[in-house]
Amino acid sequence: MGNSGSAVKVCTDHQGGINWLSLSPDGQRLLTGSEDGTARLWSTADSQCHGHFQGHESYITFCHLENEAAFTCSADHTIRKWDVVTGQCLAIYRGHTSIVNRILVAKDYLFSGSYDRTARCWSVDKEKQIQEFRGHRNCVLTLAHYSSRDVLEEQEEEEEEEEKVSRDLLVTGSTDCTVKVWWVSSGRCYQTLLGHTGAVLCLILDAPNRELFSGSTDYTIRTWNIVTGEQLKVFKEHQGSVICLELVNRHLYSGSADRTVKCWFVDTGERIQTYKAHKHSVSTLKYHAGILFTGSGDACARAFNSRSGVLQKIFRGHKFIINCIQIHNELLYTASHDGTLRIWDIRGICKRNKRRLKKERSVQGRSSQKGSLSRLFNNKVGCMVQQENGE
């Protein structure tokens, strides 16, 4: 069993639960969005609050942080852009007619999904709506973005003459049980991916391999070819809704309401590990340096050896569900519905894991060398070797 850890710092500035936590690309800042209707900017250097963004008329559902600008969306039906230095609101994006659930920033585009059953595309700089994606029969919960240049062959691109102006595509997951792929330039639906029988809660994209993964309240994860729309595999072992996904080196990690995380080998569909010990739903997860970090509805974060599944540490201190986690400079940041941001030192776990990985590689190297010498010897004496020594 893992040992308990104490937070090196507890930030209590928010007056309501924290719904999301975003890390800037340069790692210098964190952004929290809260039920209190405000967002706060934190420095990863000193863990102090350096910005307080006020203006939304209801709670913040999600936030996204760039190096120079912050974005928040809210139940007040709007999205706001903020200057990270001055805290000034730079833009308000209006048009949605219900709660904005999720935003995504890509290139000069800002994408949003809402309870009003639409997704929308905005110009980041011009504060205006560029496109509306209408076709879902229920609310849009999750978003992904890619360019056709990343997945289509040259001949296939030529077939899409209508979309020559822009090759960007938006992926939306909805409570109507479908995933849709849209051309950004026209708002036209390119694919509707059918198969789920429950709400689609999470999406993760692997554009170079033309694959999309979707997790649902139907307890399954499905893999799709994003060019043809073909369903490739269905991962069925969870006994509860699939809430979050992480893809690392062709290994897919899925967190579920069944209180477990499972690891799947994408190429075969094989489930290769199950991470237990959670006492409630797994709400968020993050892979880092061979360690799987999880946040749960039981108010604890946990660290597992990703290969063995062994629980290495429990981080206790939060009072309610952990909604989001981030990792930077061997510090773990956890944001909870209890309104606090907690910071944990994970240097010890990372150091032990690096030593373990180094030792495993060394053992594997010696085993491989021994096997090679054995094959060489047997080939020389004309023997047919069916199995390597020691296997």
N, C-alpha and C positions, 0 to 999 in steps of 0.2 A: 504493500500500500504506500501511497505517496505521503510525504510529510507536509504539514501546513506551512504557509508563508505569510508574512506580514507585509503590508504595503509600505513602501518607503515614503509615500506621500498620498494624502487624501485631499482632493480639491472639492470644496463644498459651495462654490459660488452660485451655482444654479439653484433656483427656487422650485424646480419641477424635474421630473424624470428626464434623463438624457436618452433620446431616441436614436442618435447616430453619432459616430466619431469618424472623422476623415483626417488622413495624414497628407501633408503637401508632398509633391514629387521630390523636392530637395530635402525632405525630412526635418526641416527647421521648425515647422509649426503643426499644431493639431487644431481641428475645429470641432466643437460640440454643438449639436442642435437639440433644443429642449422643449419640454411640455410648457415651460414658462413663457414661450413665445420669443425667446432670445437665443442667439448663438454667441459662443465665446471662443476666443482665439488664445491658444496656449503655446508657449515656447518650449521646445523639447530640450533646450539648453539649460533652462533654470526652472522649468515646470510651473512658471507663473502665468497668470492670465494677463495678456497684453492687448486684448480687444473685447469689446462688448457690443454686439450688433443688435439694436432694438428698432422695431418698426412693424413687424408682423402683428396682425390683429388676432391671431390664434396660434396654436402650438405648431412647432416645427417638426415635420415628419422625417426629413432627410436633409443631409448637407453634403457639399462637395468642396474640397479645397484645392486651388491651384497655388502656384508660388506667389502670385501678385493679386489674386482675387478670390473671394469666397462666394459660394452660392448656397442659398437655402430655399426650401419649398415648404409650404405650410397648408394647414387646414383652412386658411383664409382664402384659398384658391389661387394664390400668387406665388411667384418665384422672385427672389431678390438677389442682386449682385452687390458685393461689398468690397470696398478697398481695404486690404489687410493692414495697411499702415495707418490710415486716418480713421478707419471704422465707418466712413461715410457710405451711405447707400448710393450706388452708382446707377442702378437700373431696377425697375419693377416690371416684370413680365406678366401682363394680364390677358386673360382669354379663357382659361379653364372655368368651368361652372360648378366645380366641386373640389373636394380635397385633392391636393397634388401629393401623390404617394412617393414618387421617385424622380430624380433628375440624373442626367448623364451629360458630361461635357466632352466633346470630341472635336478637335480642330477648332473651327470658328462656329460650331453648332452647339446649341444647348437643347437637349431633348428632355421631355417630361411626360410622365404617365399619371393618369388621374382616375378618380372614382366616377368622373363624367363619361367614362367609357372610351375616351380618346387618348391618343398620344399626340404630342405637338413638337415641332422643331422651331427654334428661335435663333435669330442672329445674336450672337453673344454681345457684339459691340453696338448694334443699331437698335436694340431693345424692341424688336418687332418680330411677329410671328411669320415664319417662312412657309410652314406646311402644317396641315392637320391630317392625322391618320385616323380615319373613322371606319369602323367595321366590327369591332369587338361588341359583344352583346352584354358585357359586364365590365367591371373596373379593371384597369391596367395596373398591374402590381410591380412588374419588373422589366428592365430594359437592357439591351445590348446593342453594340454598334460595330460595323465592319465595312470595309470597302470591297467591292467586287474584284478589284485588282489583286486582293489577297487570296482569292479562291477560284476565280474563273480563268479558264484557258483563253487564249487570244481569240480562237474561233467562237467560243461561247459568248465572249464580249461583243463580237460583231453582230450576233443575233439579237442583242438588246439595243437596237438602234434608238429606240424611244428614250433610253436612259443615258445617252452619250454625254449629256451636259454634266451629270454627276453620277459617280459610281458608288455613292454611299448608300448603305442599307441599314435600316433600323429593325431590331427584333423586339417584339413585345410579348409578354406573358400575361395572361388574364385569368380572372376567376370564372370565365366562361369555358374553361378547360382547354383552350387552344393557345398555340403559339403562332404569331404571324410575323412574316418578314416583309418589309415595305421598302420600296424605292423612295429615297429621301426627296429627290428632285420633283417627282410627280405626285407623291402620296399614294401611288398605286400599290396594292397588295401583290407581292411577288409570289409568296407561298403562304398557305395556311397548313400548319402541321397538326394533324388530327391523331388522337390516340389516348390522350389523358382522359380520365373520367372524373377528375377533381381539379380544383383551382391550381394554376401554375404559380408557385411561390418564388422560385429562383431559377436563374439562367446562368450558364457559363459557356463562353465561346472559345473554340479552338480553331481559329480561321485557317492557319496553315494546313491543318488536317481536314478542313471543310466540315468540322463537326460542331454541333450544338448540343448541350446537355440541359435538360429541364427537370426540375424537381417539383412534386405535386402533393396535394392532399390525398391523392389516390394511393399513397404509400410507395409510388414508383419513381425511378429516374429513367428518362428515356434519352437515347442518343439519336440525333438526326443528321442526315447529310444536308447541309444548308444550301447546296446547289440544286439538288433534285427534290428535296423535301421528303426523301425516303426515311422511314424509321429504321434504324440500324439494330439497336438492342434495347431491351427492357430489363432494368435491374429491379428485382422484385422482393428482396429479402427483408426490407424494413416493415415494421408492424405499426407505423404511424406516419403522419405527414412528413415529407422531406422539406426541411426549412432552409437549409444552407448548403452550398457546394463550394469545393476548392479543388482545382486541378493543378497537379505538380508532376512533371516528368511522366506523363501518361498514367498517373495514378489519380483516381477520382475519390475525394473524401466527401461524404454526405452526412450531414447532421439531421437528426430526426426527433419528432415528438415521442418516439418510442424509447427515448433516453439513451440512445447509442449514436456513435459515429461508425460508419463502415468505410473501409478502403477497398476500392475496386481496381483491377487492372483493366484499363480501357480496351486494350487490343483484343482481349479474350472474353471480357464480361465477367471474369471470375472475381468473387469476393475473397479478398486475401487477408483481411483483418477486421475485427470488431472491437471498438473501444468502449468499455463499459465503465460503471461507477457513478454516472450521473443519476441524480434523484428526481430529475424533471427533464423537460424537453431540452434538446441542444439547440440553442438560439443563434450561435455564431461560432465560427472556427477559423483558424489561421495556421498554416504550415510555416515553420521556420527552422532551418538548419537541422533537419531530421527529427524535429519535435512537432507534435500536433497540439496546439493550444485550443481549448474550447471554452465557451461561455454557456451558462445554462440557466434555466428558470429556477434552479435551486439556489441561485445567488452566488455560486462558486465558479471560479475559473479553474481549469485543470491543464496539466502538461503530461502528455503521453509520449513514450518512445514510439515513433511512427512505425517502426518495423515490427517490434515485438508486441506492441499494444500495452506494455506495462505502464501503469500510472506512476509518474515520477514526482508530481507535486500537486497539492491543492492550494488554491489561493482563496482564503476566506476573509470576509469583511463586509461585503455588500449585503444589503438587506432585501433586495428584490432582484428580479431577472437582469442578467447582463445582456445588453442589447447589441454591443459591438466591442471588438477588440482590435488593437493595432500594436505593432512591434517595431521598435526603432532603437538602435544602439544598445541592444540587449536589455532593453526595458520593455515591459509589457504594460500596455495601457488598457484599462477596462472601464467601460461606460455603462451605467446601470439606470434602471427606472427609479432607483432610490435617489437620483439627482446628483450622485457623486462620480467623479473621475478618479480612479485609483491607479497608482503607478507602482509597479513591482519590479524588483531587481531579479533578472533571470540569468545573470552571468554564470552562476554556479551550475545551473542545469545545462546551459549551452557548453560550458567548458567540459563537463563530464561526458556529454554526448559526443563532442568532438574527439575526446580520447577514445571513446568506445568505437566510433566509426573508423578511427585510425587503426585501432587494434583489429577490427573486423577485416579491413582492407589488407592488412599485413597477413592475417591468417589465410584469407582467400588467395592472396598472391602466392604464398608458399604451397597451398593446395593445388593451384593451377600449374605451378612449375613442376611439382611432383607428378601430376597427371600427364604433362607433356613429355617428361623423361620416360615415364612408363610406356606411353604410346610409341615413342621412338624405339625403345628396346624391343617391344613386341613386334613392331613392324620389321625390324632387322632380322628377327628369327622366323619371320613369315607367319606369325600368329594373327588370327582375326580377333581383335579386341572388341568385345560387345559392350563393355561397361568400364568406365574409368575406375581405377583403384580408389577405394574409400567411399564410393557413392552407393 
